[in-house]
Every structure is written in C-alpha cells, then in structure tokens.
Amino acid sequence: MKIFEKQKIFLLLVLFVFLWGFLLRVVEVANGNYLFGFDQGRDYLAAYNIVENNKLTLIGAEVGAGSAGLSGLFHGPGYYYLIALMYYLFQSDPYGGLVLMFVFGIGTLLAVYMTTKRMFGTLGGFISLVLVSISPLIVSQSRFLWNHHPSSFFIVFCLYFVYKMKDRPRLYAPLAIFTAGIIYHFELAIAVPMMIGVFLSIVFIYRIKDIRTYGYLAVGSIIAFLPMIIFEIRHGFTAVSGLWTYIFGAQSISRGIPVVRIADHFASYVNNARNSFAIEDGFLSERFYSFFIIAVIVLALMYAVRTKEKKISLFIYTQFLILIVSYGVLLFLNNSIWDYYLLHAHFIYMYLTACVFAWIWKNRDVNKYYMIAGVVTLVVFLSMAKGTSMRMYRNIKYDFYDYGGIEKIKGKKFVVDYVYDGALGKPFNVFVFVPPIYTYPYDYLFLTYGKKKYGYAPGNIKEGLAYLIIEKDPSKPWTYKGWLETVIKDGTTIDQTVLSSGHIVEKRLFENIRQ
C-alpha cells in the first residue's frame, strides 16, 4: 500500500510538471498573438512558393540570414517543408507554424522524460523533466516560430541513441549520427559539431571497430545531408568554396584565432551554461550558478570514473567530448556565439545535473557528502522555483494580454487592415520601411491575408494612391526620415498617422493618379 501511495504521489508530481511546462509554453497559442518578423515572413514566403508556385527547394535559409559572412552555406530545406505543410493545413495562416513549434515543444518534454527515465532512473528522469520544463530558452521555443526551435526534439533522441550505443552499436551509432545530421535542416551550427563529437566518441570512447557499423554511419550521414549534397553537385560546390574562404581567407584563421575572439566566445559559453537553468528572478546570483555548474562538471567526471555502469560512464565522457568539439568548431566563427548555436549544450548541462543528483541520492548511505550536495541542490531548485513562478505570473498577468504592436501578428494585421480600409476598395501601392530593410512580413501578409480578405493585393510602384508603412528603429528612431527623403521623395503627402500599434502610416498621391 505504501509503495502504491508513493507511486501515485510521484505520478501526480510528474503530471504537475508537465502541466506547468504546458502553461509556460501555451501563451501565444492561446491568445493567437505571436511574433511575426523578418525570419517568420521569409520562411512563410518560402512556404508560399512551395505550395502555391510548386517551387521545390534543396536549401533552406542562408546561414546567419546572409549576415554572418558565410556565403553560399544554407540550412537544410526540411524546415521549409514543415512550414509548407502547416501553410497548407491552416490555409496560409502563420498560426499553423506557431502550433507546429508548440507541438515540438510538448513533444520534447515527452521525449525527455521517456528517454532520461531509462538512462538515469526514475529520479534522474524526473529531475531532467523539471529542468527542461522550466528552462527559459527551451520554453521560448514553443512561443514563436524560428527554424532553430525544432532542433531540441532531435537533440533529445540523438543523446538517447548515444547512450544506447553500447548495447547495439550497429543500430544506435548510425541512428545517433543520422539524428544529429537531421538537425542541419534547422541549425547547421548544432548539427556539424554534434556529428563530429558523436563520430569521435564512436572511435575513441566506445572504440567500435566493426566495419559494417562505419558503413551504416556513412549511409546515415549521406541520407541526412542528401539535399545539401545534391545542391552542391548542381551548383559547383558553393558551400565548400564559401566555407573554405571563410576559414582560410585573408580575414580568417590564416592569421590565427585572435585572443579577443577566444575571450568573447568563452564568455558566451559561460552564459550559455548558466542560461540552461531558470536563473531569472531567483534569489541566487549568476556567479553562484557558475560555481554550481563547475561542481556538476567535477561530480559528473567523478561519477564517470567511479561507476560500474559502463553505459553511464561512456555517455558522460561523450557529453564532454561533444561540448569540447562544439567549442572548438565555433572558434572558427568571427561573430558572437548565440545561444541557439548551443541548444545541445543546454541539454547536456541539464542531463549531467540530473544524473549526478540521482547518483548521489542512490549512494547516500556510503557518500558522506550527500547531505551537503542535497542541501545545495535543494537551494538551487527553490531559487529556480521562485524564478519560474515569477515567469508564470508574468505570462498570466502581462504576456497573455500583450498587444505587441509592430512586433506581433495582431499589430501587423491591424496596419494592413487600416490601409485597405483607407483605400475604400480602390487599387493602391504600398511601401514599407522596417529596420532589417527586408519587408518579408508585410509582403507575406498583403499577399495572403490582405488578398484573401479584400480580394486584391496592392502594387509597389510610385503611381496613384500609395501608403507608406513605417516601423521605427528603437535604437535609431530617426532613420526612417532618411528613407522618406531619398527612396520615397516624390508624391504629395495627404496625411500622416501614428497608429495605436506604433506604426507610422503616410498616405500619398503620385502622378498619373488612377481614376
């Protein structure tokens, strides 16, 4: 009876954590008001071309959105095809893409619990679930559309296949490589280091010598990167050329890796490690979390050395190898290291924390330091509980009702409706100024939402009635004036209005006014 009662209480705890993670992630799905900016507009235009114009593609978005200095290098097209599916199912409404992100987010929670429970035991699985459920950067993946976000789902399975490699290397080693490779459809900066790290672990940690296994690894890698391979063959190996120039060109590694870059990247890695946990609004300092992570790393290495569970020790060593490889590969990047380059590192830090705590608790009778570790861990969890509670409060009090203005879909649809209503059914042209220069979100909304609702889409020529839609740059609010004085300098201004959404809308008449 006591065992049954404990199981029932534990099940209720698990369901509570799932519910908490669900509520943290569901805000934009529930209120229908989500971020729709540069990346989202670009990706939905690609989906439009796939579905409406039957323009299939072998590539996704350019790495770094074309501004990272890596010319000719693209993410895989898989994300575009997923968005195209949602485009079709939701009849061009970008809300479908948000639903997709939410499904991936909840799927990640389920996958984490199902896999880590088998890896670290019941307690380790529960701790992993708690940490992933409330991790702010993992939570945010369900709250807006972005190509990097589905990566987490595949990272979870890749790490599980790594853990299982000791059992059946011919099956799980190729699956680990293939799953890591699939991530290139969402974020190349994650896929490549993970594949290299997993491969090196197969050779040097697991010491697999079976030739057939390596044949399967090659097949898995080729299948995962097949779109890129075909694209490269058809276009003269542009990615290889661009990558070679980036790494060995006059501005790159041929002159050595600057100390400033190493220091900048190291700071990014430290922040990435801390940001894996729900540290915001807690009562512990960032410095404390830095020491906490160092302690987890040391204890994980001790666990790997002392444990008789070979699968766990090999798994821990592989996690450290993947981190080292990731940091080494990213040293070649001239730009800053963003958190979405290291999504896999978040899971590694959280998994190491879970398995270390489960190990200490399991061996509490022989470990004289378990009380200290238990108290420290309890304090950390209480701090994170406070932080995630504050996050939940803001979700309910503010985020759910946040209009968002120029950044979110309701604000953008509001300005689209405004210009259509002002045109009174007459043809008009539209010109848009946004800080990123590219006007993808408005191009998409006029092409789909506006055309479906009002029966026609505006032009973009300086003739007749025209509306200028302006988003101010928060950091440089005067820049739009230069655009008005140079790019859009003709025509007669009829009126200018600042909308409640924050948009500036100017109505103009150009020569050759249409009757």
Summary of the structure (lengths in Angstrom):
residues: 515
radius of gyration: 25.7
end to end distance: 84.5
largest distance: 89.7
contacts: 1698
relative contact order: 0.10
helix: 67%
strand: 6%
